[in-house]
Amino acid sequence: MSVPVPKAVFNILLVEDEPVIRELVRSMLSDGEVQVECADNGLEGLKLARTRPFRLILLDVVLPQMDGITVCRLLKSDPATAQVPLYMLTAKAKKSDIEMATRAGADGYIQKPFRGADLLDLVAKLRGA
C-alpha cells in the first residue's frame, strides 16, 4: 500500500500595515496547504522576501518605512526574488498608480476593497489547482 505524498506548502508573503486586512487575508487563504506570513512595513517585507522562499507576494503600496513600489522594484531587480509572482493589493487605484506598479515589475494589481474570491482564484491559479 502506498503512502500519499503531501503537497508542498504554498507560502505567501503579505506586506500590509493594516492589522484587520492582514488577519482577513490570512484567515481567508490559510489552510493545511497554504501558509500566509505577514509583515507590517515595507522594510520587514523586503527582508522576509529575501530570506524565505515564497510562491506569492501580496504587497500594499502605502507602507511605513519603505513604500510598496520601492519594495517591488527591489524584489523584481534581484535574481533571487525576481521570478516570485508579486501582486499589489492596495486602495491606490488610479491609472497612474497601476502604471507605476507595472513599471516597478508588479505582476498584477488587486484593488481594495477586494473580493475574497479574487484572492482565492489567484492562489488556485498559481498553485495549478
C-alpha positions in Angstrom: 0.0 0.0 0.0 1.5 3.4 -1.0 1.6 6.3 1.4 0.3 9.5 -0.2 2.9 12.2 -0.6 1.8 15.5 1.0 1.7 18.5 -1.3 4.3 21.2 -0.6 3.1 24.2 1.4 2.3 27.2 -0.8 3.9 30.1 1.1 2.5 33.6 0.7 4.1 36.8 2.0 1.5 39.6 2.7 3.1 43.0 3.3 0.2 45.1 4.8 0.2 47.7 7.6 -3.5 47.4 8.5 -4.0 44.6 11.1 -7.6 43.9 10.1 -6.7 43.3 6.5 -3.7 41.2 7.5 -5.9 39.0 9.6 -8.7 38.9 7.0 -6.3 37.7 4.2 -4.5 35.2 6.5 -7.8 33.6 7.6 -9.2 33.6 4.1 -6.2 31.9 2.4 -4.5 29.8 5.1 -5.3 26.2 5.2 -3.3 23.0 5.5 -1.6 23.6 2.2 -1.4 27.4 2.1 0.5 29.5 4.7 0.4 33.3 4.9 3.3 35.1 6.6 2.8 38.8 7.3 5.0 41.9 7.5 3.6 45.2 8.7 6.0 47.5 6.9 8.0 47.6 3.6 11.4 47.1 5.1 10.4 44.0 7.0 8.6 42.6 3.9 11.7 43.1 1.9 13.9 41.3 4.4 11.4 38.4 4.7 11.1 38.1 0.9 14.9 37.8 0.7 15.3 35.2 3.4 12.4 32.8 2.9 11.0 31.1 -0.2 7.6 32.5 -1.1 5.4 31.4 -4.0 3.4 34.7 -4.0 3.9 38.2 -2.6 0.9 40.4 -1.9 2.1 44.0 -1.3 0.4 47.2 -0.3 1.6 50.5 -1.9 1.3 52.7 1.2 3.5 51.3 3.9 5.7 52.6 6.7 9.5 52.5 6.4 9.5 51.7 2.7 6.7 52.1 0.2 5.4 49.1 -1.8 6.6 50.4 -5.2 10.2 50.6 -3.9 9.9 47.1 -2.4 8.5 45.8 -5.7 11.3 47.4 -7.7 14.0 46.0 -5.4 12.5 42.5 -5.4 12.0 42.4 -9.1 15.6 43.5 -9.8 17.0 40.8 -7.5 17.6 37.5 -9.3 16.8 35.6 -6.1 13.2 37.0 -6.0 12.5 38.3 -9.5 10.5 35.2 -10.5 8.2 35.3 -7.5 4.7 36.5 -8.6 4.1 39.8 -6.9 0.7 41.4 -6.8 -0.1 44.8 -5.4 -3.0 44.7 -3.0 -3.9 48.4 -2.4 -6.5 51.1 -2.4 -4.3 53.2 -4.7 -6.1 52.5 -8.0 -5.6 55.5 -10.3 -4.4 54.6 -13.7 -1.0 56.3 -12.8 -0.7 54.1 -9.7 -1.3 50.9 -11.7 1.2 52.1 -14.4 3.8 52.9 -11.7 3.4 49.4 -10.2 3.7 47.8 -13.6 6.9 49.7 -14.3 8.3 48.6 -11.0 7.6 45.0 -12.0 4.3 44.0 -10.4 2.7 41.0 -12.0 -0.8 42.2 -11.1 -2.9 44.7 -9.2 -5.8 43.9 -6.9 -7.8 46.9 -5.7 -9.1 47.4 -2.2 -11.8 46.7 -1.3 -11.2 43.3 -2.9 -13.4 40.3 -3.3 -12.2 37.2 -1.4 -13.0 35.1 -4.4 -10.4 37.1 -6.4 -7.6 36.2 -3.9 -8.8 32.6 -3.7 -8.8 32.3 -7.5 -5.3 33.9 -7.8 -3.9 31.4 -5.3 -5.7 28.5 -7.0 -4.3 29.6 -10.4 -0.7 29.9 -9.1 -0.9 26.6 -7.3 -2.1 24.9 -10.5 -5.3 23.8 -8.8 
